[in-house]
Each structure stands twice: as structure tokens, then as C-alpha cells.
Amino acid sequence: MRIKTACGIEKYNTLVRLTAKKGGLARLRLCWFVVFASLRDMFK
């Protein structure tokens, strides 16, 4: 995981908890978030 910002880590934790409760759509949203947040934070 390469998410560096505090708000990104907070959002990641929220999505992880949501993924535990929900199914495939929540998992897809989590993967989507991780990819784009990592790309965005890579150059910070």
C-alpha cells in the first residue's frame, strides 16, 4: 500500500470496513480507490 496522506488512509480504512460487510461491489470500489490513490500519492 502506497497511500501516504492522512485522508487517504482514513478513506482506505472506511472502505475496508465496508468491504467486510458488503460484497463484490464494495471490493471493486476498494480496489479502484487503492489504485488511484496510490498513483496520486506516488509523486508526493
A tleap script that builds the chain and sets N, CA, C and O, in Angstrom:
source leaprc.protein.ff14SB
mol = sequence {
  NMET ARG ILE LYS THR ALA CYS GLY ILE GLU
  LYS TYR ASN THR LEU VAL ARG LEU THR ALA
  LYS LYS GLY GLY LEU ALA ARG LEU ARG LEU
  CYS TRP PHE VAL VAL PHE ALA SER LEU ARG
  ASP MET PHE CLYS
}
set mol.1.N position { 0.850 -1.177 0.000 }
set mol.1.CA position { 0.000 0.000 0.000 }
set mol.1.C position { 0.892 1.235 0.000 }
set mol.1.O position { 1.800 1.356 0.823 }
set mol.2.N position { 0.634 2.130 -0.909 }
set mol.2.CA position { 1.443 3.341 -1.027 }
set mol.2.C position { 0.630 4.600 -0.785 }
set mol.2.O position { 0.982 5.663 -1.295 }
set mol.3.N position { -0.429 4.506 -0.031 }
set mol.3.CA position { -1.241 5.679 0.273 }
set mol.3.C position { -0.575 6.389 1.437 }
set mol.3.O position { -0.364 5.797 2.496 }
set mol.4.N position { -0.240 7.668 1.238 }
set mol.4.CA position { 0.554 8.387 2.219 }
set mol.4.C position { -0.226 9.439 2.992 }
set mol.4.O position { 0.117 9.723 4.140 }
set mol.5.N position { -1.254 10.022 2.409 }
set mol.5.CA position { -1.957 11.118 3.062 }
set mol.5.C position { -2.880 10.597 4.152 }
set mol.5.O position { -3.376 9.473 4.081 }
set mol.6.N position { -3.100 11.429 5.156 }
set mol.6.CA position { -3.952 11.043 6.288 }
set mol.6.C position { -5.389 10.806 5.836 }
set mol.6.O position { -6.033 9.855 6.280 }
set mol.7.N position { -5.892 11.667 4.955 }
set mol.7.CA position { -7.273 11.486 4.499 }
set mol.7.C position { -7.395 10.234 3.623 }
set mol.7.O position { -8.430 9.568 3.642 }
set mol.8.N position { -6.358 9.911 2.863 }
set mol.8.CA position { -6.379 8.699 2.053 }
set mol.8.C position { -6.370 7.440 2.894 }
set mol.8.O position { -7.068 6.474 2.586 }
set mol.9.N position { -5.585 7.449 3.952 }
set mol.9.CA position { -5.534 6.294 4.855 }
set mol.9.C position { -6.861 6.134 5.582 }
set mol.9.O position { -7.328 5.014 5.789 }
set mol.10.N position { -7.471 7.256 5.970 }
set mol.10.CA position { -8.774 7.206 6.636 }
set mol.10.C position { -9.845 6.635 5.698 }
set mol.10.O position { -10.651 5.799 6.108 }
set mol.11.N position { -9.851 7.084 4.451 }
set mol.11.CA position { -10.810 6.581 3.463 }
set mol.11.C position { -10.567 5.100 3.191 }
set mol.11.O position { -11.520 4.333 3.053 }
set mol.12.N position { -9.317 4.695 3.113 }
set mol.12.CA position { -8.970 3.286 2.911 }
set mol.12.C position { -9.544 2.424 4.039 }
set mol.12.O position { -10.143 1.379 3.784 }
set mol.13.N position { -9.358 2.868 5.288 }
set mol.13.CA position { -9.873 2.119 6.430 }
set mol.13.C position { -11.395 2.022 6.397 }
set mol.13.O position { -11.959 0.984 6.744 }
set mol.14.N position { -12.058 3.090 5.986 }
set mol.14.CA position { -13.512 3.073 5.859 }
set mol.14.C position { -13.951 2.063 4.803 }
set mol.14.O position { -14.889 1.298 5.025 }
set mol.15.N position { -13.282 2.058 3.670 }
set mol.15.CA position { -13.646 1.132 2.600 }
set mol.15.C position { -13.355 -0.316 2.978 }
set mol.15.O position { -14.081 -1.219 2.563 }
set mol.16.N position { -12.310 -0.548 3.755 }
set mol.16.CA position { -12.004 -1.912 4.197 }
set mol.16.C position { -13.124 -2.424 5.100 }
set mol.16.O position { -13.558 -3.569 4.974 }
set mol.17.N position { -13.588 -1.565 6.012 }
set mol.17.CA position { -14.696 -1.976 6.888 }
set mol.17.C position { -15.954 -2.223 6.084 }
set mol.17.O position { -16.691 -3.165 6.375 }
set mol.18.N position { -16.220 -1.407 5.087 }
set mol.18.CA position { -17.387 -1.572 4.232 }
set mol.18.C position { -17.296 -2.866 3.434 }
set mol.18.O position { -18.301 -3.551 3.244 }
set mol.19.N position { -16.113 -3.199 2.972 }
set mol.19.CA position { -15.905 -4.419 2.195 }
set mol.19.C position { -16.199 -5.664 3.033 }
set mol.19.O position { -16.687 -6.669 2.516 }
set mol.20.N position { -15.899 -5.587 4.322 }
set mol.20.CA position { -16.166 -6.725 5.195 }
set mol.20.C position { -17.667 -6.986 5.317 }
set mol.20.O position { -18.085 -8.131 5.491 }
set mol.21.N position { -18.482 -5.926 5.226 }
set mol.21.CA position { -19.924 -6.063 5.380 }
set mol.21.C position { -20.637 -6.346 4.061 }
set mol.21.O position { -21.621 -7.084 4.026 }
set mol.22.N position { -20.144 -5.767 2.998 }
set mol.22.CA position { -20.823 -5.870 1.698 }
set mol.22.C position { -20.107 -6.879 0.812 }
set mol.22.O position { -19.171 -7.547 1.250 }
set mol.23.N position { -20.545 -6.984 -0.419 }
set mol.23.CA position { -20.000 -7.984 -1.324 }
set mol.23.C position { -19.030 -7.450 -2.347 }
set mol.23.O position { -18.137 -6.665 -2.030 }
set mol.24.N position { -19.215 -7.883 -3.579 }
set mol.24.CA position { -18.282 -7.635 -4.660 }
set mol.24.C position { -18.157 -6.186 -5.083 }
set mol.24.O position { -17.069 -5.743 -5.450 }
set mol.25.N position { -19.254 -5.435 -5.038 }
set mol.25.CA position { -19.197 -4.036 -5.452 }
set mol.25.C position { -18.325 -3.218 -4.508 }
set mol.25.O position { -17.598 -2.327 -4.949 }
set mol.26.N position { -18.393 -3.511 -3.227 }
set mol.26.CA position { -17.553 -2.806 -2.253 }
set mol.26.C position { -16.085 -3.153 -2.475 }
set mol.26.O position { -15.217 -2.289 -2.347 }
set mol.27.N position { -15.809 -4.384 -2.800 }
set mol.27.CA position { -14.427 -4.809 -3.071 }
set mol.27.C position { -13.878 -4.121 -4.321 }
set mol.27.O position { -12.715 -3.719 -4.355 }
set mol.28.N position { -14.721 -3.988 -5.346 }
set mol.28.CA position { -14.329 -3.291 -6.561 }
set mol.28.C position { -14.033 -1.820 -6.259 }
set mol.28.O position { -13.054 -1.268 -6.761 }
set mol.29.N position { -14.867 -1.193 -5.451 }
set mol.29.CA position { -14.646 0.202 -5.079 }
set mol.29.C position { -13.342 0.359 -4.304 }
set mol.29.O position { -12.606 1.323 -4.514 }
set mol.30.N position { -13.059 -0.573 -3.422 }
set mol.30.CA position { -11.812 -0.539 -2.654 }
set mol.30.C position { -10.607 -0.653 -3.589 }
set mol.30.O position { -9.651 0.111 -3.458 }
set mol.31.N position { -10.642 -1.584 -4.515 }
set mol.31.CA position { -9.533 -1.755 -5.460 }
set mol.31.C position { -9.351 -0.512 -6.313 }
set mol.31.O position { -8.225 -0.074 -6.549 }
set mol.32.N position { -10.455 0.054 -6.776 }
set mol.32.CA position { -10.416 1.266 -7.582 }
set mol.32.C position { -9.761 2.398 -6.802 }
set mol.32.O position { -8.918 3.118 -7.338 }
set mol.33.N position { -10.150 2.558 -5.528 }
set mol.33.CA position { -9.595 3.610 -4.679 }
set mol.33.C position { -8.099 3.413 -4.462 }
set mol.33.O position { -7.326 4.366 -4.564 }
set mol.34.N position { -7.690 2.187 -4.165 }
set mol.34.CA position { -6.279 1.914 -3.884 }
set mol.34.C position { -5.415 2.221 -5.105 }
set mol.34.O position { -4.338 2.803 -4.971 }
set mol.35.N position { -5.870 1.843 -6.270 }
set mol.35.CA position { -5.088 2.089 -7.483 }
set mol.35.C position { -4.898 3.584 -7.710 }
set mol.35.O position { -3.773 4.046 -7.904 }
set mol.36.N position { -5.988 4.338 -7.687 }
set mol.36.CA position { -5.868 5.759 -7.997 }
set mol.36.C position { -5.246 6.565 -6.867 }
set mol.36.O position { -4.540 7.537 -7.133 }
set mol.37.N position { -5.484 6.192 -5.620 }
set mol.37.CA position { -4.855 6.900 -4.509 }
set mol.37.C position { -3.341 6.638 -4.499 }
set mol.37.O position { -2.557 7.541 -4.204 }
set mol.38.N position { -2.943 5.432 -4.814 }
set mol.38.CA position { -1.518 5.117 -4.871 }
set mol.38.C position { -0.829 5.881 -5.996 }
set mol.38.O position { 0.271 6.403 -5.814 }
set mol.39.N position { -1.469 5.947 -7.149 }
set mol.39.CA position { -0.908 6.703 -8.265 }
set mol.39.C position { -0.791 8.186 -7.921 }
set mol.39.O position { 0.208 8.830 -8.240 }
set mol.40.N position { -1.807 8.712 -7.278 }
set mol.40.CA position { -1.798 10.131 -6.922 }
set mol.40.C position { -0.717 10.442 -5.892 }
set mol.40.O position { -0.021 11.451 -6.003 }
set mol.41.N position { -0.577 9.579 -4.893 }
set mol.41.CA position { 0.385 9.826 -3.819 }
set mol.41.C position { 1.809 9.414 -4.181 }
set mol.41.O position { 2.747 9.731 -3.449 }
set mol.42.N position { 1.981 8.724 -5.281 }
set mol.42.CA position { 3.308 8.249 -5.669 }
set mol.42.C position { 4.271 9.405 -5.899 }
set mol.42.O position { 5.466 9.285 -5.629 }
set mol.43.N position { 3.763 10.505 -6.389 }
set mol.43.CA position { 4.633 11.613 -6.745 }
set mol.43.C position { 4.676 12.704 -5.674 }
set mol.43.O position { 5.177 13.799 -5.931 }
set mol.44.N position { 4.162 12.422 -4.491 }
set mol.44.CA position { 4.194 13.399 -3.396 }
set mol.44.C position { 5.400 13.206 -2.548 }
set mol.44.O position { 5.596 13.937 -1.578 }
savepdb mol mol.pdb
quit
